Amino acid sequence: MTLLKDILYKVGIESVLGDTSVAVNKIEFDSRKVSLNDVFVAVKGSVADGHDYIDKAVDLGALVIVCEVRPANIVNGVTYVEVADSASALAVMAANFYGNPSQNLQLVGVTGTNGKTTTSTLLYQLFKKLGFKVGLLSTVKVLVDEKEFKATHTTPDSLTINSYLSQMNDEGVEYCFMEVSSHGIHQKRTEGLHFVGGIFTNLSHDHLDYHNTFAEYRDVKKSFFDNLPSTAFALTNKDDRNGTVMLQNTKAKKYSYGLRSYADYRAQVLENDFSGLLLKLNDSEVWSKLIGKFNAYNLLAIYATGQLLGLEEIELLRNISQLESVSGRFQYLVSEEKITAIIDYAHTPDALKNVLETINDVRTGNETLITVVGCGGDRDVAKRPKMAHIASAMSNKAIFTSDNPRSEDPQAIIDDMEKGVAPQNFRKVVAIVDRKQAIKTACQMAQPNDIILIAGKGHETYQEIRGERFDFDDLKIVNEFLKPLPK
């Protein structure tokens, strides 16, 4: 049991009705999970308002209610804490409840539209290879050193984050690398955490179903850097037009990286093909198994971060050369018929363009490039025609199909996509609603030396249709129709 007054430390309190010296069991923001002597935090969400469930939480045994608006029905023996912002209060209370575990770690946040998962996962790989105990909070999975947990969100809720960080403390973890999403920042999930560094990868069209404008999306990302302490580092991609914007108001020490700009950390692509990348990082050459210019940016960010965290350069470069590609990020196989199939999570216009540019950079031009792509339902509608335009313009053939249609009609999503296809590219496009059938068709169309890109779902092992999740793994499906060469 923990004293309420201890977990309210640094919370912006407006008023208190009741006793803050009471001992509480745990904190909850989902009324269904409340039990005897719990704290219930009423958070206003995008779908539901926790204030509507205060009476239910009290009926289930809540001893403390934290809210922005005190309810009309006051129950004797219950403490009511009124705060300016419940989401912010929840984050600070969660950190206090778990003993502020982020302060015992070297916690680095990675934010941006594309590259968050790859950068954070490769940093985890790198520091593991160097012999450290490491944590990872990513879209794909959560790792407490070598213990693996399934990820449910890019940035989990603040209670879950602090619970994992506390476990990392128990396991003696020294470094943790964490994806920081715009949703997570906006919903205050990262407040109360102590970061030693922040990395900005890039910014492009995404999540405009949630953020009303691109400027709002950008400014939410920027607020992460605004809140970094003066002891931290802020590392930005200077080649991105929003890179310098991110650091305008930060108190952290400012550093930059880039392939085209004059920056603190610079890279030059010397070779780029399906076997990997030869890079010049500042003044040193390094070979990587990763492919493509977008991975050159990821590797440069990792190199810069390693240096900023005090790693020795020779060891840093040696271990960068051993890093493996991340699940669902330009993951490819070559079949016995010499057909190359690439699985990639590209689900934004910019990410799809990057992947197709990478393929077109390394191919000879004699092969046919077939792209299988869809767009998610109940998400940003504006990016659908953009992604269709990119896929049809940059491929020899494009198959439009389902991604995660969620509550939408998949054919209607494809209809939205087709509006972006230029007249000269209509003949390249075919629509197949069933994703498995679309992948099968691509495999049947492909001839020896051809390339198939299956974009959008990457590491995901499900398809979300009408509120249900069905088993679906692009890589497994490809393996059904193409017999891969033994590695």
C-alpha positions as semicolon CSV with decimal commas, in nm:
position;residue;x (nm);y (nm);z (nm)
1;M;0,000;0,000;0,000
2;T;0,115;0,356;-0,080
3;L;0,013;0,685;0,080
4;L;-0,198;0,907;-0,145
5;K;0,001;1,220;-0,057
6;D;0,321;1,053;-0,184
7;I;0,176;0,976;-0,528
8;L;0,030;1,329;-0,556
9;Y;0,381;1,483;-0,543
10;K;0,420;1,742;-0,824
11;V;0,058;1,697;-0,941
12;G;-0,118;2,027;-1,031
13;I;-0,392;2,014;-0,764
14;E;-0,683;2,261;-0,768
15;S;-0,860;2,142;-0,451
16;V;-0,890;1,843;-0,216
17;L;-1,199;1,716;-0,036
18;G;-1,103;1,444;0,213
19;D;-0,786;1,287;0,352
20;T;-0,460;1,262;0,150
21;S;-0,292;1,051;0,421
22;V;-0,493;0,740;0,328
23;A;-0,313;0,428;0,203
24;V;-0,416;0,323;-0,149
25;N;-0,381;-0,003;-0,335
26;K;-0,322;0,095;-0,698
27;I;-0,412;0,354;-0,965
28;E;-0,667;0,291;-1,242
29;F;-0,813;0,503;-1,522
30;D;-1,046;0,226;-1,648
31;S;-1,340;0,202;-1,407
32;R;-1,389;-0,167;-1,493
33;K;-1,053;-0,251;-1,334
34;V;-1,114;-0,067;-1,006
35;S;-1,108;-0,268;-0,682
36;L;-1,107;-0,193;-0,308
37;N;-0,895;0,107;-0,196
38;D;-0,789;0,204;-0,548
39;V;-0,737;0,552;-0,694
40;F;-0,960;0,617;-0,995
41;V;-0,839;0,890;-1,232
42;A;-1,121;1,028;-1,449
43;V;-0,959;1,108;-1,784
44;K;-1,141;1,274;-2,073
45;G;-1,060;1,052;-2,372
46;S;-1,139;1,084;-2,742
47;V;-1,411;0,816;-2,715
48;A;-1,527;0,819;-2,350
49;D;-1,508;1,057;-2,053
50;G;-1,392;0,897;-1,730
51;H;-1,601;1,147;-1,534
52;D;-1,912;0,954;-1,646
53;Y;-1,783;0,647;-1,458
54;I;-1,695;0,800;-1,120
55;D;-2,004;0,655;-0,948
56;K;-1,925;0,310;-1,088
57;A;-1,563;0,334;-0,963
58;V;-1,685;0,430;-0,613
59;D;-1,932;0,139;-0,615
60;L;-1,641;-0,096;-0,696
61;G;-1,443;0,031;-0,395
62;A;-1,243;0,335;-0,514
63;L;-1,109;0,522;-0,212
64;V;-0,983;0,822;-0,412
65;I;-1,124;1,003;-0,715
66;V;-0,894;1,229;-0,919
67;C;-1,094;1,446;-1,158
68;E;-1,109;1,778;-1,339
69;V;-1,470;1,841;-1,232
70;R;-1,586;1,722;-0,890
71;P;-1,909;1,516;-0,918
72;A;-2,238;1,633;-0,767
73;N;-2,271;1,306;-0,576
74;I;-2,010;1,316;-0,295
75;V;-1,965;0,993;-0,097
76;N;-1,844;1,002;0,265
77;G;-1,505;0,836;0,317
78;V;-1,394;0,896;-0,042
79;T;-1,121;1,155;-0,111
80;Y;-1,180;1,381;-0,413
81;V;-0,877;1,548;-0,570
82;E;-0,958;1,813;-0,831
83;V;-0,680;1,873;-1,086
84;A;-0,631;2,101;-1,386
85;D;-0,552;1,810;-1,624
86;S;-0,636;1,448;-1,539
87;A;-0,416;1,296;-1,812
88;S;-0,115;1,492;-1,688
89;A;-0,198;1,403;-1,325
90;L;-0,224;1,033;-1,418
91;A;0,123;1,039;-1,576
92;V;0,288;1,209;-1,278
93;M;0,104;0,985;-1,028
94;A;0,202;0,672;-1,224
95;A;0,570;0,774;-1,209
96;N;0,544;0,844;-0,834
97;F;0,358;0,519;-0,766
98;Y;0,635;0,312;-0,929
99;G;0,915;0,511;-0,762
100;N;1,004;0,726;-1,066
101;P;1,184;0,439;-1,243
102;S;1,289;0,650;-1,544
103;Q;1,533;0,839;-1,318
104;N;1,731;0,517;-1,270
105;L;1,770;0,460;-1,646
106;Q;1,931;0,626;-1,945
107;L;1,594;0,675;-2,123
108;V;1,601;0,797;-2,484
109;G;1,282;0,885;-2,674
110;V;1,254;0,852;-3,053
111;T;0,983;1,050;-3,233
112;G;0,893;1,130;-3,595
113;T;0,661;0,994;-3,863
114;N;0,885;0,719;-4,001
115;G;1,186;0,535;-3,862
116;K;1,088;0,532;-3,492
117;T;1,064;0,153;-3,466
118;T;1,378;0,085;-3,668
119;T;1,588;0,344;-3,482
120;S;1,477;0,240;-3,133
121;T;1,504;-0,134;-3,209
122;L;1,850;-0,101;-3,366
123;L;1,965;0,100;-3,063
124;Y;1,841;-0,185;-2,843
125;Q;2,033;-0,435;-3,061
126;L;2,348;-0,220;-3,056
127;F;2,362;-0,175;-2,679
128;K;2,286;-0,545;-2,622
129;K;2,578;-0,637;-2,849
130;L;2,798;-0,407;-2,641
131;G;2,710;-0,604;-2,329
132;F;2,461;-0,371;-2,159
133;K;2,126;-0,462;-2,010
134;V;1,873;-0,279;-2,228
135;G;1,501;-0,205;-2,248
136;L;1,281;-0,134;-2,549
137;L;0,932;0,015;-2,575
138;S;0,826;-0,008;-2,941
139;T;0,534;-0,062;-3,177
140;V;0,648;-0,419;-3,241
141;K;0,728;-0,535;-2,887
142;V;0,840;-0,445;-2,538
143;L;1,169;-0,588;-2,411
144;V;1,280;-0,583;-2,049
145;D;1,637;-0,686;-2,126
146;E;1,562;-1,029;-2,276
147;K;1,205;-1,071;-2,147
148;E;0,958;-1,003;-2,427
149;F;0,606;-0,863;-2,395
150;K;0,352;-0,795;-2,669
151;A;0,307;-0,428;-2,761
152;T;-0,048;-0,289;-2,783
153;H;0,030;0,077;-2,865
154;T;0,328;0,264;-3,008
155;T;0,341;0,456;-2,678
156;P;0,155;0,269;-2,400
157;D;-0,049;0,444;-2,129
158;S;0,152;0,605;-1,849
159;L;0,075;0,331;-1,593
160;T;0,196;0,061;-1,833
161;I;0,508;0,260;-1,925
162;N;0,609;0,306;-1,562
163;S;0,529;-0,056;-1,479
164;Y;0,770;-0,171;-1,754
165;L;1,034;0,083;-1,649
166;S;1,002;-0,043;-1,290
167;Q;1,058;-0,399;-1,411
168;M;1,364;-0,273;-1,598
169;N;1,496;-0,127;-1,270
170;D;1,445;-0,467;-1,104
171;E;1,637;-0,639;-1,387
172;G;1,928;-0,394;-1,367
173;V;1,860;-0,239;-1,709
174;E;2,089;0,057;-1,781
175;Y;1,954;0,195;-2,110
176;C;1,601;0,209;-2,251
177;F;1,495;0,320;-2,599
178;M;1,135;0,424;-2,643
179;E;0,916;0,516;-2,938
180;V;0,727;0,836;-2,861
181;S;0,416;0,879;-3,076
182;S;0,223;1,200;-3,136
183;H;-0,082;1,038;-2,972
184;G;0,130;0,953;-2,667
185;I;0,264;1,308;-2,637
186;H;-0,077;1,470;-2,690
187;Q;-0,239;1,241;-2,432
188;K;0,035;1,327;-2,178
189;R;0,149;0,962;-2,150
190;T;0,517;1,062;-2,135
191;E;0,481;1,333;-1,868
192;G;0,663;1,256;-1,545
193;L;0,935;1,061;-1,731
194;H;1,300;1,164;-1,716
195;F;1,461;1,148;-2,061
196;V;1,838;1,177;-2,113
197;G;1,786;1,232;-2,485
198;G;1,539;1,272;-2,769
199;I;1,575;1,186;-3,139
200;F;1,371;1,336;-3,424
201;T;1,364;1,121;-3,742
202;N;1,138;1,308;-3,990
203;L;0,789;1,448;-4,035
204;S;0,538;1,375;-4,310
205;H;0,166;1,328;-4,368
206;D;0,014;1,102;-4,099
207;H;-0,247;1,093;-3,822
208;L;-0,446;1,387;-3,959
209;D;-0,756;1,189;-3,857
210;Y;-0,646;1,264;-3,499
211;H;-0,457;1,592;-3,531
212;N;-0,667;1,849;-3,717
213;T;-0,382;2,000;-3,918
214;F;-0,025;1,923;-4,014
215;A;0,088;2,222;-3,805
216;E;-0,084;2,076;-3,497
217;Y;0,079;1,736;-3,562
218;R;0,421;1,907;-3,595
219;D;0,374;2,114;-3,281
220;V;0,276;1,810;-3,074
221;K;0,601;1,641;-3,180
222;K;0,790;1,961;-3,101
223;S;0,643;1,974;-2,748
224;F;0,837;1,656;-2,665
225;F;1,163;1,845;-2,726
226;D;1,029;2,159;-2,554
227;N;0,995;1,954;-2,234
228;L;1,339;1,789;-2,236
229;P;1,560;1,898;-1,943
230;S;1,878;2,100;-1,992
231;T;2,082;1,791;-1,900
232;A;1,946;1,595;-2,199
233;F;2,049;1,593;-2,565
234;A;1,812;1,673;-2,853
235;L;1,921;1,515;-3,183
236;T;1,743;1,621;-3,503
237;N;1,743;1,526;-3,871
238;K;1,862;1,849;-4,031
239;D;1,766;1,729;-4,381
240;D;1,400;1,734;-4,282
241;R;1,244;2,080;-4,325
242;N;1,094;2,053;-3,974
243;G;1,420;1,936;-3,817
244;T;1,531;2,275;-3,689
245;V;1,173;2,363;-3,583
246;M;1,180;2,074;-3,335
247;L;1,469;2,230;-3,142
248;Q;1,357;2,596;-3,144
249;N;1,250;2,605;-2,779
250;T;1,429;2,310;-2,624
251;K;1,648;2,354;-2,316
252;A;1,841;2,038;-2,410
253;K;2,182;2,038;-2,580
254;K;2,120;2,058;-2,956
255;Y;2,278;1,823;-3,212
256;S;2,198;1,746;-3,575
257;Y;2,255;1,472;-3,833
258;G;2,207;1,463;-4,209
259;L;2,311;1,327;-4,547
260;R;2,265;1,653;-4,739
261;S;2,308;1,930;-4,480
262;Y;2,605;2,051;-4,284
263;A;2,540;1,880;-3,951
264;D;2,722;1,759;-3,638
265;Y;2,693;1,400;-3,764
266;R;2,712;1,340;-4,140
267;A;2,678;1,036;-4,363
268;Q;2,751;0,963;-4,726
269;V;2,613;0,659;-4,912
270;L;2,906;0,502;-5,097
271;E;2,729;0,182;-5,210
272;N;2,364;0,073;-5,196
273;D;2,233;-0,261;-5,325
274;F;2,036;-0,566;-5,209
275;S;2,337;-0,690;-5,015
276;G;2,352;-0,377;-4,797
277;L;2,492;-0,026;-4,756
278;L;2,847;0,106;-4,750
279;L;2,839;0,431;-4,554
280;K;3,085;0,698;-4,459
281;L;2,984;0,815;-4,109
282;N;3,172;1,139;-4,042
283;D;3,523;1,021;-4,136
284;S;3,479;0,644;-4,095
285;E;3,351;0,383;-4,340
286;V;3,113;0,112;-4,223
287;W;2,927;-0,169;-4,400
288;S;2,568;-0,249;-4,298
289;K;2,333;-0,534;-4,389
290;L;2,050;-0,280;-4,400
291;I;1,933;-0,146;-4,736
292;G;1,830;0,196;-4,867
293;K;1,882;0,565;-4,806
294;F;1,614;0,577;-4,535
295;N;1,821;0,321;-4,343
296;A;2,128;0,540;-4,393
297;Y;1,940;0,804;-4,189
298;N;1,845;0,547;-3,925
299;L;2,203;0,424;-3,895
300;L;2,338;0,778;-3,877
301;A;2,092;0,858;-3,595
302;I;2,210;0,546;-3,412
303;Y;2,576;0,636;-3,463
304;A;2,514;0,989;-3,331
305;T;2,317;0,860;-3,032
306;G;2,589;0,609;-2,946
307;Q;2,845;0,888;-2,947
308;L;2,624;1,117;-2,737
309;L;2,580;0,836;-2,484
310;G;2,957;0,801;-2,459
311;L;3,030;0,487;-2,663
312;E;3,381;0,434;-2,797
313;E;3,381;0,496;-3,175
314;I;3,563;0,183;-3,296
315;E;3,335;-0,045;-3,091
316;L;3,034;0,156;-3,205
317;L;3,117;0,118;-3,575
318;R;3,210;-0,251;-3,541
319;N;2,876;-0,332;-3,381
320;I;2,673;-0,114;-3,620
321;S;2,804;-0,335;-3,902
322;Q;2,647;-0,639;-3,730
323;L;2,294;-0,497;-3,685
324;E;2,006;-0,697;-3,837
325;S;1,696;-0,556;-4,007
326;V;1,386;-0,506;-3,792
327;S;1,078;-0,728;-3,832
328;G;0,849;-0,595;-4,106
329;R;1,088;-0,315;-4,204
330;F;1,228;-0,388;-4,554
331;Q;1,227;-0,757;-4,463
332;Y;1,284;-0,961;-4,777
333;L;1,320;-1,312;-4,910
334;V;1,440;-1,451;-5,241
335;S;1,251;-1,748;-5,384
336;E;1,389;-2,050;-5,571
337;E;1,256;-1,881;-5,888
338;K;1,472;-1,576;-5,800
339;I;1,171;-1,360;-5,719
340;T;1,241;-1,105;-5,444
341;A;0,951;-1,033;-5,205
342;I;0,981;-0,738;-4,966
343;I;0,757;-0,688;-4,660
344;D;0,745;-0,334;-4,525
345;Y;0,531;-0,144;-4,274
346;A;0,513;0,161;-4,505
347;H;0,165;0,299;-4,433
348;T;0,220;0,669;-4,504
349;P;0,282;0,838;-4,840
350;D;0,636;0,936;-4,741
351;A;0,728;0,588;-4,613
352;L;0,591;0,421;-4,927
353;K;0,782;0,666;-5,147
354;N;1,103;0,597;-4,951
355;V;1,070;0,219;-4,990
356;L;0,991;0,240;-5,361
357;E;1,279;0,483;-5,417
358;T;1,511;0,239;-5,241
359;I;1,395;-0,050;-5,460
360;N;1,424;0,156;-5,777
361;D;1,772;0,274;-5,675
362;V;1,907;-0,081;-5,641
363;R;1,723;-0,264;-5,923
364;T;1,859;-0,291;-6,277
365;G;1,534;-0,180;-6,443
366;N;1,494;-0,507;-6,634
367;E;1,269;-0,654;-6,364
368;T;0,900;-0,592;-6,308
369;L;0,820;-0,424;-5,977
370;I;0,477;-0,524;-5,840
371;T;0,344;-0,331;-5,538
372;V;0,064;-0,466;-5,319
373;V;-0,076;-0,189;-5,097
374;G;-0,387;-0,087;-4,905
375;C;-0,492;0,185;-4,659
376;G;-0,636;0,147;-4,311
377;G;-1,003;0,208;-4,234
378;D;-1,121;0,468;-3,980
379;R;-0,797;0,657;-4,034
380;D;-0,669;0,958;-4,229
381;V;-0,867;0,952;-4,556
382;A;-0,654;1,221;-4,725
383;K;-0,350;0,995;-4,756
384;R;-0,533;0,725;-4,957
385;P;-0,515;0,887;-5,304
386;K;-0,158;1,003;-5,231
387;M;-0,042;0,650;-5,153
388;A;-0,221;0,513;-5,460
389;H;-0,057;0,778;-5,680
390;I;0,290;0,689;-5,545
391;A;0,237;0,312;-5,579
392;S;0,105;0,335;-5,936
393;A;0,363;0,592;-6,053
394;M;0,670;0,421;-5,906
395;S;0,584;0,055;-5,982
396;N;0,534;-0,140;-6,303
397;K;0,215;-0,289;-6,159
398;A;0,012;-0,201;-5,849
399;I;-0,247;-0,416;-5,672
400;F;-0,477;-0,219;-5,438
401;T;-0,617;-0,429;-5,156
402;S;-0,731;-0,427;-4,793
403;D;-0,505;-0,326;-4,506
404;N;-0,696;-0,314;-4,175
405;P;-1,039;-0,198;-4,297
406;R;-1,173;-0,184;-3,940
407;S;-1,537;-0,062;-3,955
408;E;-1,518;0,064;-4,316
409;D;-1,613;-0,112;-4,639
410;P;-1,278;-0,220;-4,791
411;Q;-1,404;-0,155;-5,144
412;A;-1,488;0,205;-5,046
413;I;-1,130;0,250;-4,919
414;I;-0,995;0,121;-5,252
415;D;-1,232;0,359;-5,436
416;D;-1,077;0,648;-5,237
417;M;-0,729;0,526;-5,333
418;E;-0,811;0,501;-5,703
419;K;-0,895;0,874;-5,714
420;G;-0,520;0,941;-5,687
421;V;-0,413;0,733;-5,989
422;A;-0,297;0,945;-6,283
423;P;-0,469;0,859;-6,618
424;Q;-0,147;0,724;-6,770
425;N;-0,117;0,475;-6,480
426;F;-0,470;0,327;-6,486
427;R;-0,353;0,032;-6,696
428;K;-0,099;-0,064;-6,428
429;V;-0,358;-0,097;-6,150
430;V;-0,578;-0,385;-6,041
431;A;-0,800;-0,394;-5,730
432;I;-0,837;-0,716;-5,528
433;V;-1,020;-0,665;-5,197
434;D;-0,905;-0,991;-5,035
435;R;-0,546;-0,931;-4,918
436;K;-0,440;-1,297;-4,934
437;Q;-0,572;-1,321;-5,290
438;A;-0,390;-0,996;-5,379
439;I;-0,059;-1,137;-5,250
440;K;-0,121;-1,468;-5,430
441;T;-0,192;-1,280;-5,756
442;A;0,133;-1,081;-5,721
443;C;0,328;-1,403;-5,669
444;Q;0,162;-1,563;-5,974
445;M;0,231;-1,256;-6,190
446;A;0,599;-1,238;-6,093
447;Q;0,864;-1,387;-6,321
448;P;1,226;-1,476;-6,232
449;N;1,420;-1,167;-6,110
450;D;1,099;-0,965;-6,053
451;I;1,038;-0,778;-5,726
452;I;0,721;-0,777;-5,515
453;L;0,665;-0,513;-5,248
454;I;0,391;-0,588;-4,993
455;A;0,338;-0,264;-4,803
456;G;0,136;-0,139;-4,511
457;K;0,125;-0,408;-4,242
458;G;0,486;-0,511;-4,193
459;H;0,528;-0,682;-3,855
460;E;0,153;-0,706;-3,785
461;T;0,020;-1,061;-3,752
462;Y;-0,350;-0,978;-3,778
463;Q;-0,611;-0,806;-3,991
464;E;-0,872;-0,592;-3,818
465;I;-1,220;-0,625;-3,973
466;R;-1,549;-0,513;-3,816
467;G;-1,407;-0,496;-3,464
468;E;-1,241;-0,839;-3,481
469;R;-0,877;-0,933;-3,527
470;F;-0,806;-1,226;-3,758
471;D;-0,470;-1,400;-3,791
472;F;-0,288;-1,256;-4,091
473;D;0,086;-1,233;-4,148
474;D;0,213;-1,099;-4,484
475;L;0,542;-1,287;-4,451
476;K;0,370;-1,621;-4,382
477;I;0,132;-1,567;-4,674
478;V;0,424;-1,495;-4,911
479;N;0,595;-1,812;-4,790
480;E;0,284;-2,008;-4,893
481;F;0,312;-1,892;-5,254
482;L;0,687;-1,848;-5,300
483;K;0,938;-2,109;-5,192
484;P;1,223;-1,912;-5,031
485;L;1,585;-2,009;-5,085
486;P;1,744;-2,160;-4,772
487;K;1,953;-1,903;-4,582
